[in-house]
Amino acid sequence: MVEPAEARAESVIEPAQELVRRPSRAGIDDYGPVLGVLEDWLTARTLPHRRQHDAAGEPVGLLVARRGDVLPHRRRLAAPRR
């Protein structure tokens, strides 16, 4: 079932406000807190996702699949390179 546009818009207001509160200066701040906000939102909507890490094991983005997606049809939410 597809949510009405108003409900979809409302569903992103709180996480957007939360993202604004998180330090997120590229190359300075840890990406973990920002990714956590996104992960919470995705989890609440049962959208499959997993963190992406750099060579040092630091989190740098999320790999997100929409319902029904199969590889390679996935979306990557990545932080800017440091």
C-alpha positions as CSV (number, residue, x, y, z in Angstrom):
1,M,0.0,0.0,0.0
2,V,1.3,3.4,-0.9
3,E,1.2,6.1,1.7
4,P,-0.5,9.4,0.8
5,A,2.0,12.2,-0.1
6,E,1.3,14.1,3.1
7,A,2.1,11.1,5.3
8,R,5.3,10.4,3.3
9,A,6.4,14.0,3.7
10,E,5.7,13.9,7.5
11,S,7.7,10.7,7.8
12,V,10.9,12.5,6.8
13,I,10.5,15.7,8.8
14,E,11.7,14.3,12.1
15,P,14.7,12.5,10.7
16,A,15.6,15.6,8.7
17,Q,15.5,17.7,11.8
18,E,17.7,15.1,13.6
19,L,20.2,15.1,10.7
20,V,20.5,18.9,11.0
21,R,21.4,18.4,14.7
22,R,24.2,16.0,14.0
23,P,27.7,17.2,13.3
24,S,28.5,16.3,9.7
25,R,31.4,18.2,8.4
26,A,33.1,16.1,5.7
27,G,36.6,15.1,6.7
28,I,36.1,16.3,10.2
29,D,33.2,14.6,11.9
30,D,32.5,10.9,12.3
31,Y,29.8,9.6,9.8
32,G,28.4,7.2,12.4
33,P,25.8,9.5,14.0
34,V,24.4,10.6,10.7
35,L,24.3,7.1,9.3
36,G,22.6,6.0,12.5
37,V,19.7,8.5,11.9
38,L,19.3,7.1,8.4
39,E,19.5,3.5,9.6
40,D,16.8,4.1,12.2
41,W,14.5,5.5,9.5
42,L,15.2,2.7,7.1
43,T,14.7,0.0,9.8
44,A,11.4,1.5,10.9
45,R,10.2,1.0,7.3
46,T,11.8,-2.5,7.0
47,L,14.0,-1.3,4.1
48,P,17.1,-3.5,3.8
49,H,20.4,-1.7,4.2
50,R,23.9,-2.1,5.4
51,R,26.8,0.1,6.2
52,Q,29.7,0.5,3.8
53,H,33.2,0.9,5.2
54,D,36.5,2.2,3.9
55,A,39.8,0.3,3.9
56,A,40.4,1.3,7.5
57,G,37.0,0.0,8.6
58,E,35.4,3.4,9.1
59,P,31.8,3.8,8.1
60,V,31.4,5.9,4.9
61,G,27.9,5.2,3.5
62,L,24.9,3.0,3.3
63,L,23.9,0.5,0.7
64,V,20.1,0.5,0.5
65,A,17.7,-1.8,-1.5
66,R,14.1,-0.9,-2.3
67,R,11.6,-3.7,-1.8
68,G,11.8,-6.0,-4.8
69,D,15.2,-4.8,-5.9
70,V,17.8,-7.3,-6.8
71,L,21.5,-6.7,-7.4
72,P,22.7,-4.5,-9.0
73,H,19.6,-2.3,-8.6
74,R,20.6,-0.8,-5.2
75,R,21.1,2.7,-4.0
76,R,24.2,3.9,-2.3
77,L,24.1,6.7,0.1
78,A,27.7,7.8,0.5
79,A,29.6,10.5,2.4
80,P,31.9,12.8,0.4
81,R,35.5,11.5,0.2
82,R,37.8,12.8,2.8
